[in-house]
Amino acid sequence: MSKAFHPISLSRRLFLAGGALALTGIGVRATQANTVIGRAVAVSGEVNRRQENLLEGLKAGANLMDRDFVTTGRESFAELALGEDTSLHLGSETELLIDSFIAGQGGVIELGTGQMVFDRPEGLAKIDLTMRTAFGMIGVRGTKFFAGPNRGVFAVFVEHGRVEVTGGGITKAVSRGEGVEIKAPGEAPGEVKQWGEARIREAYASAGIR
């Protein structure tokens, strides 16, 4: 039986305070908070969106904007589209901040608690996207990957493409079919390993993908 993963409640202040999570030179210009950058494709259960001081339920078809903070409740899931080609699948009890995003270029997202699958089809032009978490920073160049708690650790798995996972001052490259674990915030990523089919299905199911 896998170990229980106890999520750490993270605030935006914590994201910005950790030196390991500092963002530099992403090459993507910031956009205004009222810029529409995507939409909610599918919503199941309790899903909310906070924009500045406004908190509201997020419904399928609703627009997404820069600086949207999206949360899912227990046994709740959401599929979000950023631009025309990028999808985010959020698992239950997940917190996600869309810091900035420019279609076809990239941006910054922050994963607080929970798990998600980032999906951008193969063959498209690469984008520069950075995901910040309490466990480290993930540099993305157009790919499909899972990130979040799995089997008692924070894990990243890449279905196709390549990501760079940085934690504790160490960066590990993770490619097709590979996964890596970070046991605790501030620690370095462990050994990059091939994942088996059972673990892949388990991780994707936690993000609402069956």
Secondary structure, DSSP 8 states (H G I E B T S, - for coil): -----------HHHHHH-GGG-----------TT-EEEEEEEEES-EEEEETTEEEE--TT-EEETT-EEEE-TT-EEEEEETTTEEEEE-TT-EEEEEEEETTTEEEEEE-SS-EEEE--TTS---EEEEE-SS-EEEESS-EEEEEEETTEEEEEEEESEEEEEETTEEEEEETTEEEEE-STT------EE--HHHHHHHHHHTT--
